[in-house]
Structures are given as structure tokens and as C-alpha cells.
Amino acid sequence: MQTAIINGKIVTPAGIKKGSLLIDNGKISKIVSGKLKADYIEDAKGAYVLPGFFDTHIHGGGGYDSSSGRFDIKKKAFIRNEENYAKGIETILKTHAKHGTTSMILSTGTNSEENISKYLKYAGLYVNTYAGGAKLLGADIEGVFIKDPLYAGAQSLKYLKEPDVRLFDRLMKISGGTIKRVLVAPEWGSSAIKLIKHLVKNNVVAGVGHSGASYEEFMLAYEAGVKVLIHFGNGPMSQNFKGGGILDAAFFLRNKIYIEIICDYYHVNPRWIVAFLKNFNSGVIGVTDAMFPAGSACGIKEFEMGGKICEVGKDVLRLKGSISTLFGSVLTTDKAFQNFLNIYMKNISGYLTGSLFEKPASLEKSILEVSKLLSLNPARLYGFDKELGTLEKGKSADIVVMDIKKPGVDFKCTVKKVFVEGEEVN
């Protein structure tokens, strides 16, 4: 069956074109300036037609956590039976698809090998079997190989382990070969370098976050194959302004490394986001780091995970008793897109760097740039850019139809329709 999206502002690598897009057998087959005929017509009514968002750092949503199962409000505890791990992944995928996420790499937190294994078992199944909502393209192991408790943030200290090739191999086998990224703290030394090289050999992206590594330790990890800095500017990470931390190394490398940004205005101040956008450019990836309350109106006020208590605010999660320690987020990709877009359109000055543009950018230019952060850049890092990340002939028809309007001071972005491989997400 063919589907045509007509009367849209289609966001392509060559610019934004007013016209129509034809979907045939799950692929984009044509983009034209006029109208198209098809079995099914979707009238965009002047809305923007964007490539679907690819969230590469996310832990949960809709009341489910990837490695802890379902949160029971009455019991105030996670239910970790097999059924809830299986249903949990499906719920997370469907919850975030409503917000424009069409592809996802689903992250674990620090947890027991048993609980992480339960998640990975079903992750392997969902990577190979589409169950509706966003596509699951792989798993991410975050937290296990953190070393320094000072840099653990809200991650549980109970299950921290030294980098271990054999442990990774066990987890990889359980996942059916679907692990796409692993966080490794370089300050572990030789064991960290050994694991990073092993990850590279197995086509797994090695990332650094929650790390107190020195400049030298990080550069050794980079030379071993590290590709991305996880939730950059937060996490936390080392920096002493004496030339000896991860921030120094990152600014030295600049466009040679990717960085993740959680653009909820809590994790990173907008002026720092501008500084990072100016310095890292095509290496910036927008992520949500969303936890299980995201996309859920379940009225959770607080919860315990890994021995730590989280307080749930309107749009932020904090470690109980701490103003500065965040507990993941409740961000969704449509809100991340909106926040990035407002940063671009306001053209605010970044710390130490000045504004993004010499002159205020047009809405068209800003939309094109923000689309890269949430679609193309993550697809490039994880090797999916030949099939995802842009709206082009022959690529997967993963599409977000979005109204972008300015009712007041800020732009507001509203998802109208989402398509995954040409099928509309309900």
C-alpha cells in the first residue's frame, strides 16, 4: 500500500520543500513539489514533515523501567517478573513514539547482572521483532562500569564493577548480539582500555560518562576507541580548570568526538548548550535520558531505585535532599526539539563563545539544524545513517508531522502524526 503525505513543509538535507512525500512498502519513494496520488492520503495542512527522532539514551517511560520492570504505585516498588520486562519494553517503545521517537537504543541503569540480563533477553527479541511504536535498534549498558562514587550521580553504588570483558561477553550473548553501546570509566586504567578495545572489535560504541578521569586517562580511552561523551555537561564529569579533566580533553578534540546533550534546561544551562553547539557542531546528539515516569500521568511523587530516593517534580527528577543531583529526566524528544529550536531562534550568547550566529537565523535554518541533533547525528554515530536520519528516497519512512508555531515568546512544537516504516503510530 502506498501512502502520500501532502501539503507539508518537508525537511530534507537540501532544505525545506513545500510539497508531498510518497511512501511505498515502508520506504520513501518520492518527494515532489506538488500533490501525489496514493492508497492513503495524509494531509499535513502546512505542518512540517521531519525525519523521525532517534533517541540513543533512554531508560524508560509509561511507568516501566528497562532494567527494573514495572513501578507499582500502591506498593511503591518495582515488579521485576518476566512479564513486566517483556511488556515494559513494548510500553516504552509505544509511549515515546507518541512524542516523535521512531528509533531507540534503550539504556540500563546500574543494576544486578540478573536484572540487566532479564532486560537484555527481551531486548534481543524486540530488536528483531517489531511490536509497534518506535523501533528498538539496540541496548545500552550504562552505569555498571563506573568507578568513583563521587561521579555516580543517582546511579546505585551497590552494583558498580570493574570493566570485565567476560561480563560484557555474557551480556552480549544474552542480548543476541544487540548491545550497541557501553559506558566505561577510563580511570579504571588497563581494564578499561582492554574493554574499550574489545567493544570496538565487536562493533559496539564505547562511551564515557559518570567519570572522574584525568585528561591523560581520557585521552588514552579515546585513542583506544571511545566515540561519545554521555550526557555531556552533566553526569557528572571531571573538570578542575588546570588542564586536567574530561572537559579539557573534549574541547581539545571538538568535532572528533560526539557529545550527548539532555536539553531540558535542567541538566545543562542553555548558555552552555550554545557553547557546546558552537564547539562540537556535527557531533552533538540530543537525548532524553528519560526515566519510567516520562509520558505517564500516574501521579508518582517519589520512588526508590538502587537504594536512592528520587523526588518527582512537574518536569524534573531529583535525588531526594539534593538540588544539584538529577535522576535522569522526564523529557521526551518533541520537547527536546522544541527546547533546542528556541535556543537557536533566540540566538542567545553562550558562555565564553558568543551567540550561535552573527545574525539571527531563519526558522528554516534552525529547524534543519535541530533535526540533525535528534535524527541524523545519532544515526551517523551508531551506523544507521544509510537508512535513517534524513528524508530521502530509499530511506525508511520514519516520519514526524509537527506543527511549529509561535503563540507567544517561545515556539511551540506539537506532534500531529508519527509514521514508522510507513505505518502510522496510533
N, C-alpha and C positions, 0 to 999 in steps of 0.2 A: 504493500500500500504506500502511496505517495502522500506526503503532507506538505503543504505550502504555508509559510508564514508570510503574509502580505502586509503592505503599508507599514513597514518597520524602518527604523534607523539602524542599519546593520553594521555592527562594529567588526571591521576586517583589518588585517595587517596594513592594507593600503589606505585606510581611512574609514570614515563613517559614510555609508551609502544609503540613500533613501531608496527603498525598493522591496524586493521579495527574495525569499530563500526557499529552495526546494529540497525536501528530504526524501530519499529513496533507499529503502532497505537499511535504515539506520545510519546512513551516511549523508553528508551534504553533497548534493549533485549539481546544484546550480545556484548562483546569486545574480540577480538581474535588477535593472532599474525600474522595470515595470511590474505588472502583476503576472501571476502564474496560475495555471490550472492544475488541480490535483484531486485525489480522492477525498482529502480532508483539508479544509481551509481554516487557518487561524489568522484572524485579523488583529494585527498588533496595534492598530489605531494610533500610529505615530510613536509608539513606545520604542525603546532601544532594544535591539536584539544582540545579546552578548554571548561570548563563549562561556560555557558552564564553569563554575568555580571549582577549583581543585584544592581541598583543604588537606594539608600534609601533616598537620599536628592537631589532633583532636582526641579526647578521651571518652566522651560520652554525650548523651542527650536523651530527652524524653523519659528521664527517670532511670536510665541504665548507664552503668559504667563498664568499659570494656573488660577490665580485669577484676572487678568486684561484683558484677551481676546487677540485680535489681535492688533499688533502695525502697524499703518498706517504710512508709511514713508512720504507721501505727507502731511498729516495732522499733523505729528509729535505727535500723540496721540494714545491712546488705544481705540479700538472699542469694547464696552462691551455688545453687544447684545447677545441673547441666541444662535444664530447660531455660533458665534465665540467662545463661551465657549465649545460647543459640538465639533466643528471642531478642536478647539485648542488642546483638549486632544488627539484626534486621530493623529494630526500632530506631537505633541511632542513625542508620542509613536513611530511613524514611523521614525521620524528624528533621534532619539537616537538609534534605533535598527540597523541602518546602521553602527554604531560605536561599536556594540557588546553588547549593553544593551538589555537583553532579559526579564528582570523583573524590575519593577519600583514602588516605592512609591513616589507619586507626591506631592510636598510641596506647600503650600500657602505662601505668604508673609504677612506682616501686611496690612490689608485692611478692608473695611467696612464689616459688617456682611452680607449685601446684596450681595456684590460681591463674598465673600467667599462661600456663600450659592449657588450662581449660579454654581460655580465650583463643589462644593460637590454634587449637584444634578446630574450632568453628570458623575462625578467620580464614583458614585454608579452604574450607568448604565454600564460604561466601565469595572469596576471590574468584573461584572457578564456576560459581553458580549465581546468576543474577536473581535477586529476590525482591526487586522493586526499590524505589528510592535511588540514592546515589550508588555508584559503582564502588565496591571495595577493591582497591588496587594493591593492597599490601598491609603489613603490620609494622609498627614502630615500637622498639623496645627503649623506653625512656626510664631513667631512674636507677636501674639495677646497678650500673657501674659507676655511680657517684662515689667519691671518696670522702671529702671533707664535710662533716655535718654543718659547718658554718655556711656552706653553699647549697645545702639540700633544699632550702625553701620549705615548702609544705610537703615534700616527699618524706615518706616514712624512713626512719633510720634503721629500723629493725632488719630490713632485708637487703641492705647495701652489701655488694660483693665486689671482690677484686676481679678485673677483667679476666675472663676464662674462656678460651677457645672451645673447650669441651662442652661447657654450659651453653654457649651460643649454638654449637652444632646440635645439641639435644633439642633446643627450642626451634631451630630451623627445621629439623626433621618433623617435629610435631606440627609445625605450621604448613607442611607440604611445600617448603621452599618459598614461602610468600613473605618473609621478613624483608622489608625494603630499607630500613634504617635502624641504627643502634647508636645511642648516646654513650660516649666513653669519656671519662675524665682523664686528661693527659697526665695529671700529677701522680697517677699510679706508677708511672715510669715504664719499665720494659714490658710489663704485662699489658699495659695499654697499647703500646706500639705494636706488640705482637697481635693483639686482637684487631686493631685497625687494619693492619696489612691483610689479615685473614678475611675481614669484611670486604675489602677491596677485591680480593681474589674471588670472592663469591658474589660479586656484583651487588653488594649491599652498601648503601651510603653511610659513611661514618660521620657522626656529628658530635659537637662539643657543646655542653651546657652544664649548668649547676657545677661550675668548676672554679677552683682557686689556682689554676695553673699559672706559672710564671710565663713570661714572654718566650723564654727558651723552651720550656716544656711544651707550650702550644705549638711553636714552630716545628718542633720535632714531630708532633702529631700531624700537623699539616703536611709536612714532607712525606709522612707515612701514608697519607691519603684522605685526611679529613676534608670534607667538602662544604659543611654548613655549620653555622653557629646557631644554636637552638634558642628560641625566644630571646634574641639579642637585645641588650639593654636591660634585661631582667633575668631572673633565673635562679640565683644571681651569678655574677661573674667577677673575676679578679680585675682590679684596677687600683694603682697606687700613685699615678701621675709621676712616677720616677722612671718610666720606660720599662716597667717590668710586669705588665699584665696582659690579659687577653684583649682588652680594648685597644691597647697599643699595637698588638700584632694584627688585629683586624684592620685598623686604619692603615697599617703598613701594606697589607695585602689588597685592600679595597676590592676592585672588581675581579679579583682572583678567587674570591670565596663568596658563598651565598650566606645571607642572613635572614632569619625569620623575624617578623615584627607582629606583635599582637596589638592591633590598632583599636583598642577600646578606650584610649585616653587615660587608663589607669596604669597599665603595665609600663608604658613609655610616654613621656610628655610629648605633645605634638611638636614642640620645637626641636626635641631630639630626633623625632621621626623625620623632620625635614633635613636635619644634618645627616642622618643615615641615608636618606633617599639621594641626597646630593653626592655622597661619597661612594655608595655601593651600587647605585643605579640599577643595571640589569640583574644584579644579584639579590635584590630584595624580594622576599616572598611573604605575602600576607597570610597569616594563620590565625585560628581562633583559640587553640589550646582549651577548647570548651569542655566543661565537666558535665556530669549527668543532669544537673538542673536545667541546662540550656534547652530552650524550646519546650519547656514543660511548665504548666501553670499548676504545680502540685502543692504550692504553699509551704515548701521546706524552709525552715528558719535557720537550722544548723544541722550538721551531721559530723560523724566521726569516721575518719579513714586513716588507717595505718597508725592509730594511736594519737592522731592530731584532730582537733576540733575546728571545723570551718563554720564561720558565720555567713549566712546568705543575705546579701543586700539586694536592692532592686535590680542592679545590673553589674554587681561585682561580688566576688567571693574573697573573704579574708580569713587568715589564720586567727582564731579567737584570741583576743588580747593584743593583737598586733595591727598597727596601722599600715606598716610597710610591706608585710609578707602576704602576698596574694596566693590564692588557692586555685590556680587555673582561672577560667573565666566562664561567663555565660554568653559570650559573644557568638554571633552567627555571621556567616560570610556576607550576607546582604548588608548587615550593619557595618562590617569591616569595610566593605566597598564604599558605603556612604561616608564613613569617617575619613577614609583616605581621600575621597573626592573633595570633601570640604577643606581638607588641608591644602590640596592642590589649588582649589579655586580661591581661597583666601590669600594664597601666596605669602604666608607668614614667614618671618625670618627664623632660621634655625640657629641653635646655639653654635657660635663660632663660625658659621658658614654663610650667613645672609639668607635671602629668600631663594626659593626654588628657581624662579625665572626672573630675568631682567624686567620684563613686563608681565602683567597678569596674563595667565594662559586662558585660551578659549575653553569653553565647556567640552568641545570635541577633543581637543588635545588632552585635557585632563582625563576624560573617560578612557581614551586609548591607553594612557599611561597606567591608570589604576587597573584596567583589565589585565595588563601584563603581570601585575603583582599577584593577582588572585587566580590567574589561569595559565598564561604562557610560562612564566618563570618557574613555578613548581613543576610543570610538565617537562621543562628542559632538565632540571636537576635530576629528576627521577627517570629520565629516559622515555617519556611518553609523548614528546612533542611532535612526533610524526603522525600521531592520531588524535591528540588533544591540544587544547591551549589557545587555538585560534579558529575562527570560522572561515574555512577554506574548502574548496571542492575536494572530496575524497576523505575528509576527516570525519570523525564520529560526530553525529548530530546531537551533541550535548550543549544545550542552549538555555539561556535565561532571557525571558522577555521582562523588561523592567521599565517602570515609569520613573523618570528622573525629573523632579520639579523643584522649584524654589518658592515655597509658600511664605517664607519669612527670611530670616537672616541666613539660614543654612539650607543646603539642598537636602531633599528627602528622596530616598530610593525605595521603591516598592516593587517587590516581585509579583508579576501578574501570572506568568506561566513558566513552567520548567519542563524541558524535554531531555530525556536520557536515551541516547541511541535512537532518537526519533520518536520515542514513545512519551506521551505526556504523563507527567507525575501528578497524581491526584493528591 
